Amino acid sequence: MFRLFFTPEWFNGWDIVFNVVSLLIAFLIAGYSWRIYRINKDTKYAYFSLAFILVFVGLIFKSFTSGVLYFFPVREVVADVLRPVAGQSLQLSELFYRGAFFIQMMAMLSAWLLIFFISQKSRARLKRFYEVSQIGLFIYLVLLISIVSNFQYSVFYLTSTVLLGLIVLNYYKNYLNSQNKNTKRIMYAFMLILTGNVFFVFVSFFQSFYVVGELFILIGFLLLLYTYNSVKRR
């Protein structure tokens, strides 16, 4: 069965639990950002909400594909569903798995790209025509990288690492200007997620890096949740 890379068997299923926690956090942040947008009409929060909805979608597909790979009953159900379109011998099943991985990667890369734009110096973000027109180019690049990553997974994680590094740098600059504790926490959260992605790049060399990467990402999302609660209590 097609898979991007192999992971420690003893960890199979635990990563799904981690991802479910992270996607729930992403959904909460998306909902809260949308409520703020409805109140003050600042498009920054609308884009922030969209970004975390994309994270939510990406993690949903990651959890689904992992569940299919790990658990035989789930795999059998999916096989029965796919058989009418993938053939009785499921000769086209790999295409559907690649499609699921493609959606996961496209959603996550799009999310990080949006957050990168949002985290830039405060100004009329994504309102000027030339900025909005650039989105078409970035969408093309995200699509291209997502396709290539289906054949070489490290391309996806390397690209995510670059985008997350830029996000961390932007939040660091924002923190220096504002000295806001929540901005600092967000910076640390994305730094943890960045670290997790760095470990994922080298999973093909050391399978245990997958566990370490998942732990860093989970802690990063938990820190985002803590920041979300801090802001919400105000």
NUTORTOR-419678 format. One record per atom (N, C-alpha, C): residue in one letter; x, y, z; atom name; residue number from 1. Coordinates in steps of 0.05 Angstrom, whole numbers. Layout:
A, X, Y, Z, CA, NUM
...
//
This chain:
M, 17, -24, 0, N, 1
M, 0, 0, 0, CA, 1
M, 18, 25, 0, C, 1
F, 9, 45, -15, N, 2
F, 25, 69, -17, CA, 2
F, 25, 85, 9, C, 2
R, 49, 94, 16, N, 3
R, 52, 111, 40, CA, 3
R, 76, 129, 35, C, 3
L, 75, 153, 48, N, 4
L, 96, 172, 43, CA, 4
L, 123, 163, 55, C, 4
F, 121, 152, 80, N, 5
F, 145, 142, 94, CA, 5
F, 135, 123, 116, C, 5
F, 154, 108, 126, N, 6
F, 148, 88, 147, CA, 6
F, 152, 101, 174, C, 6
T, 135, 93, 193, N, 7
T, 136, 104, 220, CA, 7
T, 139, 81, 240, C, 7
P, 147, 87, 265, N, 8
P, 149, 66, 285, CA, 8
P, 122, 53, 290, C, 8
E, 121, 26, 289, N, 9
E, 96, 12, 292, CA, 9
E, 83, 17, 319, C, 9
W, 99, 19, 340, N, 10
W, 88, 23, 367, CA, 10
W, 74, 50, 370, C, 10
F, 80, 68, 351, N, 11
F, 68, 95, 353, CA, 11
F, 43, 98, 335, C, 11
N, 37, 77, 320, N, 12
N, 14, 78, 302, CA, 12
N, -12, 82, 318, C, 12
G, -26, 102, 312, N, 13
G, -51, 109, 326, CA, 13
G, -47, 132, 345, C, 13
W, -24, 133, 358, N, 14
W, -19, 156, 376, CA, 14
W, -17, 182, 360, C, 14
D, -5, 180, 337, N, 15
D, -2, 204, 320, CA, 15
D, -30, 214, 312, C, 15
I, -49, 196, 308, N, 16
I, -76, 205, 301, CA, 16
I, -88, 220, 325, C, 16
V, -84, 210, 349, N, 17
V, -94, 224, 373, CA, 17
V, -82, 252, 374, C, 17
F, -56, 254, 370, N, 18
F, -42, 280, 370, CA, 18
F, -55, 298, 349, C, 18
N, -59, 287, 325, N, 19
N, -70, 303, 303, CA, 19
N, -99, 313, 309, C, 19
V, -114, 295, 322, N, 20
V, -142, 302, 328, CA, 20
V, -142, 326, 348, C, 20
V, -124, 324, 368, N, 21
V, -122, 346, 387, CA, 21
V, -115, 372, 373, C, 21
S, -95, 370, 355, N, 22
S, -86, 394, 340, CA, 22
S, -108, 405, 322, C, 22
L, -123, 388, 309, N, 23
L, -144, 398, 291, CA, 23
L, -167, 410, 306, C, 23
L, -173, 400, 330, N, 24
L, -193, 413, 346, CA, 24
L, -184, 441, 355, C, 24
I, -159, 443, 362, N, 25
I, -148, 470, 370, CA, 25
I, -150, 489, 346, C, 25
A, -142, 478, 322, N, 26
A, -144, 495, 298, CA, 26
A, -172, 504, 293, C, 26
F, -191, 487, 297, N, 27
F, -220, 494, 293, CA, 27
F, -229, 515, 312, C, 27
L, -220, 513, 337, N, 28
L, -228, 533, 357, CA, 28
L, -216, 560, 350, C, 28
I, -191, 560, 342, N, 29
I, -178, 586, 335, CA, 29
I, -191, 598, 310, C, 29
A, -198, 581, 291, N, 30
A, -212, 591, 267, CA, 30
A, -239, 603, 274, C, 30
G, -254, 590, 291, N, 31
G, -280, 601, 299, CA, 31
G, -277, 627, 314, C, 31
Y, -258, 629, 332, N, 32
Y, -254, 653, 348, CA, 32
Y, -245, 676, 330, C, 32
S, -227, 670, 311, N, 33
S, -218, 691, 293, CA, 33
S, -241, 701, 276, C, 33
W, -258, 683, 267, N, 34
W, -281, 692, 251, CA, 34
W, -300, 709, 267, C, 34
R, -304, 703, 293, N, 35
R, -321, 720, 309, CA, 35
R, -309, 748, 312, C, 35
I, -283, 749, 316, N, 36
I, -270, 776, 318, CA, 36
I, -274, 791, 292, C, 36
Y, -271, 777, 269, N, 37
Y, -275, 790, 243, CA, 37
Y, -303, 801, 241, C, 37
R, -323, 786, 250, N, 38
R, -350, 795, 248, CA, 38
R, -355, 820, 264, C, 38
I, -339, 824, 285, N, 39
I, -342, 847, 303, CA, 39
I, -329, 872, 292, C, 39
N, -303, 869, 285, N, 40
N, -288, 893, 277, CA, 40
N, -282, 895, 247, C, 40
K, -290, 874, 232, N, 41
K, -287, 875, 202, CA, 41
K, -258, 877, 193, C, 41
D, -239, 870, 209, N, 42
D, -211, 870, 201, CA, 42
D, -206, 844, 186, C, 42
T, -198, 847, 160, N, 43
T, -195, 824, 143, CA, 43
T, -172, 806, 153, C, 43
K, -155, 816, 169, N, 44
K, -133, 800, 180, CA, 44
K, -145, 775, 194, C, 44
Y, -166, 780, 209, N, 45
Y, -178, 757, 224, CA, 45
Y, -193, 738, 206, C, 45
A, -204, 748, 185, N, 46
A, -217, 730, 166, CA, 46
A, -197, 712, 153, C, 46
Y, -174, 723, 145, N, 47
Y, -153, 706, 133, CA, 47
Y, -141, 687, 154, C, 47
F, -139, 696, 179, N, 48
F, -129, 679, 200, CA, 48
F, -148, 656, 205, C, 48
S, -174, 662, 204, N, 49
S, -194, 641, 206, CA, 49
S, -192, 621, 184, C, 49
L, -189, 631, 159, N, 50
L, -186, 613, 136, CA, 50
L, -161, 596, 138, C, 50
A, -139, 608, 148, N, 51
A, -114, 593, 150, CA, 51
A, -117, 569, 169, C, 51
F, -131, 573, 192, N, 52
F, -134, 551, 211, CA, 52
F, -155, 531, 202, C, 52
I, -174, 540, 185, N, 53
I, -192, 521, 173, CA, 53
I, -177, 503, 154, C, 53
L, -157, 514, 140, N, 54
L, -140, 498, 122, CA, 54
L, -123, 478, 139, C, 54
V, -113, 488, 161, N, 55
V, -98, 470, 179, CA, 55
V, -116, 447, 188, C, 55
F, -141, 454, 195, N, 56
F, -161, 434, 204, CA, 56
F, -165, 413, 182, C, 56
V, -169, 423, 157, N, 57
V, -173, 405, 135, CA, 57
V, -149, 387, 130, C, 57
G, -125, 399, 131, N, 58
G, -101, 384, 127, CA, 58
G, -98, 362, 147, C, 58
L, -103, 368, 172, N, 59
L, -101, 348, 194, CA, 59
L, -122, 327, 192, C, 59
I, -146, 334, 183, N, 60
I, -167, 315, 178, CA, 60
I, -158, 294, 158, C, 60
F, -147, 303, 136, N, 61
F, -139, 284, 115, CA, 61
F, -114, 268, 125, C, 61
K, -97, 280, 140, N, 62
K, -74, 266, 151, CA, 62
K, -83, 243, 170, C, 62
S, -102, 250, 187, N, 63
S, -113, 230, 206, CA, 63
S, -127, 208, 191, C, 63
F, -142, 215, 170, N, 64
F, -157, 195, 155, CA, 64
F, -137, 176, 141, C, 64
T, -118, 186, 127, N, 65
T, -99, 169, 112, CA, 65
T, -83, 152, 132, C, 65
S, -76, 163, 155, N, 66
S, -62, 147, 175, CA, 66
S, -79, 124, 185, C, 66
G, -105, 130, 190, N, 67
G, -123, 110, 200, CA, 67
G, -126, 87, 180, C, 67
V, -127, 94, 154, N, 68
V, -129, 74, 133, CA, 68
V, -104, 56, 133, C, 68
L, -81, 69, 136, N, 69
L, -56, 54, 135, CA, 69
L, -52, 36, 160, C, 69
Y, -62, 45, 183, N, 70
Y, -56, 31, 208, CA, 70
Y, -76, 9, 214, C, 70
F, -101, 13, 208, N, 71
F, -122, -4, 219, CA, 71
F, -136, -20, 196, C, 71
F, -134, -46, 198, N, 72
F, -145, -64, 177, CA, 72
F, -175, -60, 173, C, 72
P, -192, -58, 194, N, 73
P, -221, -54, 190, CA, 73
P, -227, -29, 174, C, 73
V, -212, -7, 181, N, 74
V, -216, 18, 166, CA, 74
V, -208, 14, 137, C, 74
R, -186, 1, 133, N, 75
R, -176, -4, 106, CA, 75
R, -196, -20, 90, C, 75
E, -209, -40, 102, N, 76
E, -229, -56, 88, CA, 76
E, -253, -40, 80, C, 76
V, -262, -23, 98, N, 77
V, -285, -6, 92, CA, 77
V, -279, 13, 69, C, 77
V, -255, 25, 70, N, 78
V, -247, 43, 48, CA, 78
V, -245, 28, 22, C, 78
A, -234, 4, 24, N, 79
A, -231, -13, 0, CA, 79
A, -258, -19, -13, C, 79
D, -278, -25, 4, N, 80
D, -305, -30, -6, CA, 80
D, -317, -6, -19, C, 80
V, -311, 18, -8, N, 81
V, -322, 43, -19, CA, 81
V, -309, 49, -45, C, 81
L, -282, 44, -47, N, 82
L, -267, 51, -71, CA, 82
L, -270, 31, -94, C, 82
R, -278, 6, -87, N, 83
R, -278, -15, -107, CA, 83
R, -294, -8, -132, C, 83
P, -317, 5, -130, N, 84
P, -332, 11, -155, CA, 84
P, -317, 30, -174, C, 84
V, -300, 47, -163, N, 85
V, -286, 66, -180, CA, 85
V, -257, 59, -184, C, 85
A, -246, 43, -165, N, 86
A, -217, 36, -166, CA, 86
A, -213, 8, -178, C, 86
G, -235, -5, -185, N, 87
G, -232, -32, -196, CA, 87
G, -234, -53, -175, C, 87
Q, -242, -77, -183, N, 88
Q, -245, -99, -164, CA, 88
Q, -219, -106, -150, C, 88
S, -197, -104, -164, N, 89
S, -171, -109, -152, CA, 89
S, -158, -84, -141, C, 89
L, -173, -62, -141, N, 90
L, -164, -37, -129, CA, 90
L, -138, -27, -142, C, 90
Q, -136, -31, -168, N, 91
Q, -112, -23, -182, CA, 91
Q, -108, 7, -183, C, 91
L, -130, 22, -179, N, 92
L, -128, 51, -179, CA, 92
L, -128, 63, -151, C, 92
S, -126, 46, -131, N, 93
S, -128, 56, -103, CA, 93
S, -105, 75, -96, C, 93
E, -82, 70, -107, N, 94
E, -59, 87, -101, CA, 94
E, -65, 116, -110, C, 94
L, -79, 119, -132, N, 95
L, -86, 146, -141, CA, 95
L, -103, 161, -121, C, 95
F, -121, 146, -108, N, 96
F, -138, 159, -88, CA, 96
F, -122, 166, -63, C, 96
Y, -104, 148, -55, N, 97
Y, -87, 154, -32, CA, 97
Y, -69, 179, -38, C, 97
R, -58, 179, -61, N, 98
R, -42, 202, -69, CA, 98
R, -59, 228, -69, C, 98
G, -84, 225, -77, N, 99
G, -102, 248, -77, CA, 99
G, -107, 259, -49, C, 99
A, -110, 240, -30, N, 100
A, -114, 248, -2, CA, 100
A, -89, 262, 9, C, 100
F, -66, 251, 3, N, 101
F, -41, 264, 12, CA, 101
F, -37, 291, -1, C, 101
F, -46, 293, -26, N, 102
F, -44, 319, -41, CA, 102
F, -61, 340, -27, C, 102
I, -85, 333, -20, N, 103
I, -103, 352, -6, CA, 103
I, -91, 361, 21, C, 103
Q, -80, 341, 35, N, 104
Q, -68, 347, 61, CA, 104
Q, -45, 367, 58, C, 104
M, -28, 362, 38, N, 105
M, -4, 379, 35, CA, 105
M, -13, 407, 24, C, 105
M, -31, 407, 6, N, 106
M, -40, 433, -6, CA, 106
M, -53, 450, 16, C, 106
A, -69, 438, 33, N, 107
A, -83, 453, 54, CA, 107
A, -63, 464, 74, C, 107
M, -43, 448, 82, N, 108
M, -24, 457, 102, CA, 108
M, -6, 479, 91, C, 108
L, 4, 475, 67, N, 109
L, 21, 495, 55, CA, 109
L, 6, 521, 51, C, 109
S, -19, 520, 42, N, 110
S, -35, 544, 39, CA, 110
S, -39, 558, 65, C, 110
A, -43, 542, 86, N, 111
A, -47, 554, 113, CA, 111
A, -22, 569, 122, C, 111
W, 1, 556, 120, N, 112
W, 26, 569, 128, CA, 112
W, 32, 594, 112, C, 112
L, 25, 593, 86, N, 113
L, 30, 616, 69, CA, 113
L, 12, 639, 77, C, 113
L, -13, 633, 83, N, 114
L, -31, 654, 92, CA, 114
L, -22, 667, 119, C, 114
I, -14, 650, 137, N, 115
I, -5, 660, 163, CA, 115
I, 21, 676, 160, C, 115
F, 38, 668, 140, N, 116
F, 61, 685, 135, CA, 116
F, 53, 713, 126, C, 116
F, 34, 715, 108, N, 117
F, 24, 741, 99, CA, 117
F, 13, 757, 123, C, 117
I, -3, 743, 139, N, 118
I, -17, 756, 161, CA, 118
I, 4, 767, 182, C, 118
S, 25, 752, 186, N, 119
S, 44, 758, 206, CA, 119
S, 64, 780, 198, C, 119
Q, 61, 790, 173, N, 120
Q, 79, 811, 164, CA, 120
Q, 72, 837, 178, C, 120
K, 89, 856, 175, N, 121
K, 86, 882, 188, CA, 121
K, 58, 893, 183, C, 121
S, 47, 904, 205, N, 122
S, 19, 914, 204, CA, 122
S, 16, 935, 182, C, 122
R, -3, 929, 164, N, 123
R, -10, 948, 142, CA, 123
R, -35, 937, 129, C, 123
A, -41, 948, 106, N, 124
A, -66, 939, 92, CA, 124
A, -60, 912, 79, C, 124
R, -60, 891, 94, N, 125
R, -52, 865, 84, CA, 125
R, -72, 855, 63, C, 125
L, -60, 845, 42, N, 126
L, -76, 831, 21, CA, 126
L, -99, 848, 11, C, 126
K, -96, 874, 11, N, 127
K, -117, 891, 0, CA, 127
K, -109, 904, -26, C, 127
R, -83, 909, -29, N, 128
R, -74, 920, -54, CA, 128
R, -75, 900, -76, C, 128
F, -80, 910, -101, N, 129
F, -84, 892, -123, CA, 129
F, -60, 874, -129, C, 129
Y, -36, 887, -128, N, 130
Y, -13, 871, -135, CA, 130
Y, -7, 849, -114, C, 130
E, -15, 854, -89, N, 131
E, -12, 833, -69, CA, 131
E, -31, 810, -74, C, 131
V, -56, 818, -79, N, 132
V, -76, 797, -83, CA, 132
V, -70, 781, -109, C, 132
S, -60, 795, -129, N, 133
S, -54, 781, -155, CA, 133
S, -32, 761, -151, C, 133
Q, -14, 766, -132, N, 134
Q, 8, 747, -127, CA, 134
Q, -2, 720, -116, C, 134
I, -26, 721, -105, N, 135
I, -37, 696, -93, CA, 135
I, -39, 675, -114, C, 135
G, -46, 683, -139, N, 136
G, -48, 664, -161, CA, 136
G, -22, 649, -165, C, 136
L, 0, 664, -165, N, 137
L, 26, 651, -168, CA, 137
L, 32, 632, -145, C, 137
F, 26, 641, -120, N, 138
F, 31, 625, -97, CA, 138
F, 14, 599, -97, C, 138
I, -11, 602, -106, N, 139
I, -28, 578, -108, CA, 139
I, -16, 558, -128, C, 139
Y, -6, 568, -150, N, 140
Y, 7, 551, -169, CA, 140
Y, 31, 536, -157, C, 140
L, 47, 551, -142, N, 141
L, 71, 539, -129, CA, 141
L, 62, 518, -108, C, 141
V, 41, 525, -93, N, 142
V, 32, 506, -73, CA, 142
V, 22, 480, -86, C, 142
L, 7, 483, -108, N, 143
L, -3, 460, -123, CA, 143
L, 20, 443, -133, C, 143
L, 40, 457, -145, N, 144
L, 63, 443, -156, CA, 144
L, 79, 428, -135, C, 144
I, 84, 441, -113, N, 145
I, 99, 429, -91, CA, 145
I, 83, 405, -79, C, 145
S, 57, 408, -77, N, 146
S, 41, 386, -66, CA, 146
S, 41, 362, -84, C, 146
I, 42, 366, -111, N, 147
I, 44, 344, -130, CA, 147
I, 71, 330, -127, C, 147
V, 92, 346, -128, N, 148
V, 119, 335, -126, CA, 148
V, 123, 320, -100, C, 148
S, 111, 331, -78, N, 149
S, 115, 319, -52, CA, 149
S, 103, 291, -50, C, 149
N, 84, 285, -67, N, 150
N, 72, 258, -67, CA, 150
N, 93, 237, -75, C, 150
F, 114, 246, -89, N, 151
F, 135, 228, -98, CA, 151
F, 160, 231, -81, C, 151
Q, 163, 254, -68, N, 152
Q, 186, 259, -51, CA, 152
Q, 176, 276, -27, C, 152
Y, 168, 262, -6, N, 153
Y, 154, 275, 16, CA, 153
Y, 171, 297, 29, C, 153
S, 197, 295, 28, N, 154
S, 214, 315, 41, CA, 154
S, 211, 343, 30, C, 154
V, 202, 344, 4, N, 155
V, 198, 371, -8, CA, 155
V, 176, 386, 7, C, 155
F, 155, 371, 15, N, 156
F, 133, 383, 30, CA, 156
F, 143, 394, 57, C, 156
Y, 158, 378, 71, N, 157
Y, 167, 386, 98, CA, 157
Y, 188, 407, 96, C, 157
L, 205, 406, 76, N, 158
L, 224, 428, 72, CA, 158
L, 211, 454, 66, C, 158
T, 191, 454, 49, N, 159
T, 176, 478, 43, CA, 159
T, 161, 488, 67, C, 159
S, 149, 470, 83, N, 160
S, 135, 478, 107, CA, 160
S, 155, 491, 127, C, 160
T, 179, 479, 128, N, 161
T, 200, 489, 146, CA, 161
T, 207, 518, 139, C, 161
V, 210, 523, 113, N, 162
V, 217, 550, 104, CA, 162
V, 195, 570, 111, C, 162
L, 170, 563, 105, N, 163
L, 148, 581, 111, CA, 163
L, 145, 585, 141, C, 163
L, 147, 564, 156, N, 164
L, 145, 567, 185, CA, 164
L, 168, 584, 197, C, 164
G, 192, 581, 185, N, 165
G, 214, 597, 193, CA, 165
G, 209, 627, 188, C, 165
L, 197, 633, 166, N, 166
L, 190, 661, 159, CA, 166
L, 169, 671, 178, C, 166
I, 150, 654, 185, N, 167
I, 129, 661, 204, CA, 167
I, 141, 668, 231, C, 167
V, 159, 651, 240, N, 168
V, 172, 655, 266, CA, 168
V, 187, 682, 266, C, 168
L, 201, 687, 244, N, 169
L, 216, 711, 241, CA, 169
L, 198, 736, 242, C, 169
N, 175, 734, 228, N, 170
N, 156, 756, 229, CA, 170
N, 145, 762, 257, C, 170
Y, 138, 740, 270, N, 171
Y, 127, 744, 297, CA, 171
Y, 149, 754, 317, C, 171
Y, 173, 746, 312, N, 172
Y, 195, 757, 328, CA, 172
Y, 198, 787, 324, C, 172
K, 196, 796, 300, N, 173
K, 197, 824, 294, CA, 173
K, 173, 839, 306, C, 173
N, 150, 826, 304, N, 174
N, 126, 838, 316, CA, 174
N, 129, 840, 346, C, 174
Y, 141, 820, 358, N, 175
Y, 144, 820, 388, CA, 175
Y, 164, 842, 396, C, 175
L, 185, 846, 381, N, 176
L, 204, 867, 387, CA, 176
L, 191, 894, 386, C, 176
N, 172, 898, 368, N, 177
N, 159, 923, 365, CA, 177
N, 137, 928, 387, C, 177
S, 124, 906, 394, N, 178
S, 100, 909, 412, CA, 178
S, 106, 900, 441, C, 178
Q, 125, 882, 444, N, 179
Q, 130, 870, 471, CA, 179
Q, 105, 857, 482, C, 179
N, 89, 847, 465, N, 180
N, 64, 834, 473, CA, 180
N, 69, 804, 480, C, 180
K, 60, 796, 503, N, 181
K, 66, 768, 512, CA, 181
K, 53, 748, 494, C, 181
N, 29, 754, 485, N, 182
N, 15, 735, 468, CA, 182
N, 29, 731, 441, C, 182
T, 40, 753, 431, N, 183
T, 55, 751, 406, CA, 183
T, 80, 734, 410, C, 183
K, 92, 736, 434, N, 184
K, 115, 720, 440, CA, 184
K, 107, 690, 442, C, 184
R, 84, 685, 454, N, 185
R, 75, 657, 456, CA, 185
R, 69, 645, 429, C, 185
I, 57, 661, 411, N, 186
I, 51, 652, 384, CA, 186
I, 77, 646, 370, C, 186
M, 97, 663, 374, N, 187
M, 123, 658, 361, CA, 187
M, 135, 632, 371, C, 187
Y, 134, 627, 397, N, 188
Y, 144, 602, 408, CA, 188
Y, 128, 578, 397, C, 188
A, 102, 581, 395, N, 189
A, 85, 559, 385, CA, 189
A, 93, 552, 357, C, 189
F, 97, 571, 340, N, 190
F, 105, 565, 312, CA, 190
F, 133, 555, 311, C, 190
M, 150, 563, 330, N, 191
M, 177, 553, 331, CA, 191
M, 177, 523, 337, C, 191
L, 159, 515, 355, N, 192
L, 156, 487, 361, CA, 192
L, 146, 471, 337, C, 192
I, 126, 482, 323, N, 193
I, 115, 469, 300, CA, 193
I, 137, 467, 278, C, 193
L, 153, 488, 276, N, 194
L, 176, 488, 257, CA, 194
L, 195, 466, 264, C, 194
T, 202, 463, 290, N, 195
T, 220, 443, 298, CA, 195
T, 210, 415, 291, C, 195
G, 184, 411, 295, N, 196
G, 172, 385, 288, CA, 196
G, 175, 379, 259, C, 196
N, 171, 399, 242, N, 197
N, 174, 395, 213, CA, 197
N, 203, 389, 205, C, 197
V, 222, 401, 219, N, 198
V, 250, 395, 214, CA, 198
V, 255, 365, 219, C, 198
F, 245, 355, 241, N, 199
F, 248, 326, 247, CA, 199
F, 235, 309, 225, C, 199
F, 212, 318, 215, N, 200
F, 199, 302, 194, CA, 200
F, 216, 299, 169, C, 200
V, 232, 320, 163, N, 201
V, 248, 319, 139, CA, 201
V, 266, 294, 139, C, 201
F, 275, 286, 163, N, 202
F, 295, 265, 165, CA, 202
F, 283, 238, 174, C, 202
V, 257, 235, 171, N, 203
V, 244, 210, 180, CA, 203
V, 254, 186, 165, C, 203
S, 261, 190, 140, N, 204
S, 270, 167, 124, CA, 204
S, 297, 156, 134, C, 204
F, 312, 172, 149, N, 205
F, 337, 163, 161, CA, 205
F, 333, 151, 189, C, 205
F, 315, 164, 204, N, 206
F, 310, 155, 232, CA, 206
F, 280, 156, 237, C, 206
Q, 267, 133, 238, N, 207
Q, 238, 132, 241, CA, 207
Q, 229, 145, 267, C, 207
S, 247, 144, 288, N, 208
S, 240, 155, 314, CA, 208
S, 236, 185, 312, C, 208
F, 247, 198, 292, N, 209
F, 244, 227, 288, CA, 209
F, 215, 234, 284, C, 209
Y, 199, 215, 273, N, 210
Y, 171, 220, 269, CA, 210
Y, 157, 225, 296, C, 210
V, 164, 209, 315, N, 211
V, 152, 212, 342, CA, 211
V, 160, 239, 354, C, 211
V, 185, 246, 352, N, 212
V, 195, 271, 363, CA, 212
V, 181, 295, 349, C, 212
G, 179, 293, 323, N, 213
G, 166, 314, 307, CA, 213
G, 137, 318, 315, C, 213
E, 122, 295, 319, N, 214
E, 94, 297, 327, CA, 214
E, 91, 309, 355, C, 214
L, 110, 303, 372, N, 215
L, 109, 314, 400, CA, 215
L, 113, 344, 399, C, 215
F, 132, 353, 383, N, 216
F, 137, 382, 381, CA, 216
F, 113, 397, 370, C, 216
I, 101, 385, 349, N, 217
I, 78, 398, 337, CA, 217
I, 54, 399, 356, C, 217
L, 50, 377, 371, N, 218
L, 28, 377, 390, CA, 218
L, 32, 398, 411, C, 218
I, 57, 400, 422, N, 219
I, 63, 421, 442, CA, 219
I, 58, 449, 430, C, 219
G, 66, 452, 405, N, 220
G, 62, 478, 392, CA, 220
G, 33, 485, 391, C, 220
F, 16, 466, 383, N, 221
F, -13, 472, 382, CA, 221
F, -25, 476, 410, C, 221
L, -15, 462, 430, N, 222
L, -24, 466, 457, CA, 222
L, -17, 494, 467, C, 222
L, 6, 504, 459, N, 223
L, 14, 531, 466, CA, 223
L, -4, 551, 451, C, 223
L, -11, 545, 427, N, 224
L, -31, 562, 412, CA, 224
L, -58, 563, 427, C, 224
L, -66, 539, 437, N, 225
L, -91, 538, 452, CA, 225
L, -89, 554, 478, C, 225
Y, -66, 553, 491, N, 226
Y, -62, 569, 516, CA, 226
Y, -64, 599, 509, C, 226
T, -52, 607, 487, N, 227
T, -53, 635, 479, CA, 227
T, -81, 643, 472, C, 227
Y, -95, 625, 458, N, 228
Y, -123, 629, 451, CA, 228
Y, -141, 634, 475, C, 228
N, -136, 617, 496, N, 229
N, -152, 621, 521, CA, 229
N, -144, 647, 535, C, 229
S, -119, 654, 534, N, 230
S, -110, 679, 546, CA, 230
S, -124, 703, 533, C, 230
V, -125, 703, 507, N, 231
V, -137, 725, 492, CA, 231
V, -168, 725, 497, C, 231
K, -179, 702, 497, N, 232
K, -208, 700, 500, CA, 232
K, -218, 709, 528, C, 232
R, -201, 706, 548, N, 233
R, -209, 714, 575, CA, 233
R, -209, 744, 579, C, 233
R, -197, 758, 560, N, 234
R, -195, 787, 563, CA, 234
R, -223, 801, 561, C, 234
//
